[in-house]
Amino acid sequence: MLYNFLTSYTMRRIGSAIITMMSASVIIFAFIHLIPGDPIYVMLGDGATPDQVKDMQIRLGLDKPVYIQYLLWLYQVLQGDLGTSLFFQIPVLSVIADGAETSLLLASITMVWVLLIGIPIGMLAATRQGTLTDQAASGLAMFFASVPTFWVGLYLILFFAAWLGWLPSSGYPSIFGDGGLANLRYLLLPSLALAAPNAALILRLTRASMLDVSRQDYVRTARAKGIRPWQVTVKHIFRNALLAVVAAFGFTLAALISEAVVTETVFALPGVGRLVVQSILRRDYPVIQGVILVTVILYLGINLLVDLINRYLDPRVELE
């Protein structure tokens, strides 16, 4: 019975994600074609003749109605082909793959910082409610949640790279090249800049959730039975407060995706976020569409995973 219910819940969530993805594909395609400028003139230059422009439009399929272009693009996407970059003249998937290593490692290290900073300090603030420790943690969380990511990044560069010289300020050589895993030091400062506002969110959410759970009757009952305070905190309060924290990871990912564009530009990282900015300037429609579509798929996939984890942790969770 439980297996059938979980399967039903999973299928409904997958169905919802597919509908969302299809709707997103229409919005992405329509939005990209509203961007001012013509990629043909970017490729051929302002001195291109009308015949050259027409021939290029026919070759790229840009002479067809927009809805036909969308259907052809969608058909290619369903076959795993995101098209060919107008600027690089190679498959879009290859262009994205070139920056994927940087972006994935940056996101992974950032999430480690978020977990190591946000959850422990949030737990400490909750268990020390009203004390100087709680006020200091809450104040710092409010500060880092308010300041822009690029501001944090610039000050990290100034302090750790320019003044102390401990870490590099920009660039990222692949870990698969010379230097190996030591090259991860190039991602420490940008990951800290990205982690600052997101760790602040998790910190405040952990604190608020634990304080809310600590007021429940079963927690008071556990304390009345003489259970050790740390056991009450870990097994009864934190475990139930974890549901809200896990749910917030979907929003944290969305923040990472949007903020990575700025962070990769500030630190001159060869990631997907910086690729989007460059592709917009080049009017490279296929790359822009491909990056945004892959981002949407990743976002929906992780949110689906978060929903299923929440459903596992709390069987009362229902599909909204």
N, C-alpha and C positions, 0 to 999 in steps of 0.2 A: 504493500500500500504506500509506504513512504517513498520507495523507489519510483513508483508510478507518479506520485505527486511531484517529486523533484524533477523527473523527466518532463512532466507537463509544464512545470514552472520554467525549466530551462528552455524548452521549445518556444514558449510564449515570449520569453526575453529575447531569444535569437530572432524570432519573427519581428518583434518590435525594432530590433537593431537593424535588420535588413530594410524595413520600411524607412527608417530614419536615414540610412545610408543612401537609398535611392533618391529620397527627397534632397539630401545634401548634394548629390551629384548634379541634379538640375540647377540648384542654386549656385554651385561652384562654376558650372559651365556658363550660366547666364551672367554671373558677376564678372568673370574674366573677360568676357566679350564687351563689357561696358567700360573697361579700362581705356582711357584716351590713348591714341597713338595707333600706328599701323606697323605690325611686325615686318611687313614686306619691305618698308623703307628702312627699317633698322638693319635688315639683311643686305639689301641692295644699295643702300645709300640714297641720299636725296637726289642724286643725279640720274636715277633709274628712269628709263623711258616707259611710256604707257604699255608698250608691247611686252617689255620685260616684267612689269608688274602683273599684267594679265597672265602671262605664262606661269609665273611663280604662284599666283592665286590658284590656278587650275592644278598645278602640281601638288600644292598643299591641301587642296580641297576647300579653300576659303571662298570659292566662287559659289558654293552651294548655299541654300537657305540655312539659317541657324539651326532649325530643328533637325534638318538632315545631318548637319555636322555633329550635333549632339548624339543622334542615334548611331552614327558611324563610330564616334568616340566611345560610346557606351559598349558597343559590340566589341571593340578592341580591348577595352578594360576588362570585360568579362572573360576574355581569352588570355588575360595576364599581360597585355601590351598597352602601356601608357602613352605610346606614341614616340616620336623622335624629336629631340630638342632642336629648335630652330637655330640656336646659336652654336651649340657644340656639334650638331649633326651626328649624334649618337643616341641610342635608346634612352628614354627618360629614366627608366629603372637603373641604368648604369650611372647616370648623373646623380641620382638620389643615393645610390649605394656608395659613391665616393665620399659623400658627407655624412652617411649614416653612422659610421664608426664614431666620429667625433660627437655627434648629437646623442647617440645612445649611451656612450660612456659618460657624457656630461649629465644626462638625466639620471643615470644609475647612481653616480657619485653624489649628485644632489639629493636624491631620495635617501641615501645613507645618512647624509648630514641632517636631513629633516627628521629622520627617525631618532638619531643619536642625540639631537638637541631638543626637539619638540616634546617627545613623549616623557623622557626622564625629568626634565625641568617642569613640565606640566604636572606630573605626578607629585613632585616635590612641592610645588606651589599649592596643590590641592590639599596635601597633608599638613601644610603650614599655613592654612587659611588665616588671613588677617595679620600675619607677622610681617616683619621687614623683608624676609625672603620672598614671600608671596607678592608683596607690593613691588619689589625690585624686578621680579620675573615678569609680572604683568606690565610694568612700565616699559621694560625693554621690548616686550612683545608688541606693545602698541607702537613703539617707535619704529621698529623694523618693518612692521606691517604698513606703516604710513609712508616711508621714504621710497623713492624710485629705485629700481634694481640697478640702473646705470650709475646712480650716485654712490651706492654701496660698492659697486665694482671699481669706480674711479678711486675711491679712498683706499680700497684694498690694494690696488696697484701702487698708489702713492706710498703706502706704509710698508707693505711686504716686499715689493719689487724695487721701488726707487730708493727708499730710505734704508731698509735692512738688507736688500739684495738676496733674500732667502729664496724667492720663487720667481719664475719668469713672468713677464707682464703680458705676453701675447703669443699667438701661434700655437700650433700643436703638431708635432711630428708623430706619425703613427707608431703605436706600440709594436707593430709588426716589422718596423724598420730598425735602424740603429738606435740603441738606447733601451729598447724593450719596454718593460713595465715602468721603468724609471721616467718615461715620458708622461706618465699620468700626473706628474707634478705640474704640468702645464694646465691641467684642468682643475687644480685645487682652488685657485682664486675665483675663476668663473663659477664653479659649483657652489662655493660659499656665498657669492653674490646672489645666485639664484635661490639658495636655500634660506637666506635670511627672512624674506617675507613669508615663505611657505612654512618654515619651522615655527614662526610666530603664530601662524594660523593653527597649526597642530597643537602648539603649546596651550593656547587659549581654549581650544576645543577640548583637549584632554582635561584641563583643569575644570572647565564648566561641566563636562559630562560626569567626572568623578564626584564633584560636589553634589550634583543632582542625584546620582545613584546613592551616595552616602546617606541621603535623607529617607531612603526607602525602608519599609518595615523589616524586610528580611536582613538588612544590614544591622539595624538596631537589635534584632533577635540574635544575630551572630555575636555581637558584642556582649549581649547579656549572658550568653552561654559561656563566656570567658575565653573565647578564641583569641589567640594572640593578635595584637594590632596589625602586624605586618601580613598575617594570613588573611585578615579581613580586607585589608587594602588590596592585596594582590588577587586573591581568589574570588572575592565577592564584589568589590567596588570596581577595580580596574578591568576585570574580565567583562563585566557588563557594560562599562563605559566604552570599551573597545569598539562596540558596534558603530557608534557615531564617528569614531576616529577612522575606522576602515572606510566608511561611506565618504569621508572627506577626501580620501586619496584620489577619487575621480576628479574632484575640483582642483586638487593640487596638481594633477597632471595637466589639466587645461591651463593652469597658470604657468607651468613650466614651458608648455608649447608656445604660449604667447610671449613670455618674457625671454625665451631663448633667442628670439630674433635680435633683440636689443643686446643681450649679453654676448652673443657670438660676434656682433659687430664691434662692441667695445673692446673685446679681447682678441679681435682678428682671428677667430677660430674658423677653420674650413668646414663648417657644419651645414646642416640643412636649413637652419634659420637664416643664415647669411646668404645661402643660395637663393632663397625666396626673394630677398631684397634685390640681389643682383638680377634675377630673372625678371622682376617687375620692371626694372630700369631698361632691360633689353627687350621687353615685350615678348618674352619667350613663353607664349601661352601654354604649350604642352607641359613644360617643367612646372609652371605655377599650378596648373590643374593637377598634375601628378602628385606634387608635394602636399597640397591641401587634401586631396583625396586619401592619400596614405595616412596623413595625420588624423583625418576623421575616422578611418578604419581602426587605427590604433586606439584612439580615444574611446570609440564604441566598444572595442574589444576589452579594454581594461575596465570600463564601467560595467560591462557584462560580468566580468570576473569578480568585481567588487560586489555586485548584486548577489551572485551565487555564493560568495563567501559569507555575506550577511545572512543569506537564507540558511546556510549551514549552521552559522553561529546562533541564529534565532529562528526556529521553525515557524514562528508567528508572522514573519515577514511575508507580505502578499504583494503581488504585482499590482501597481497602481494603474 
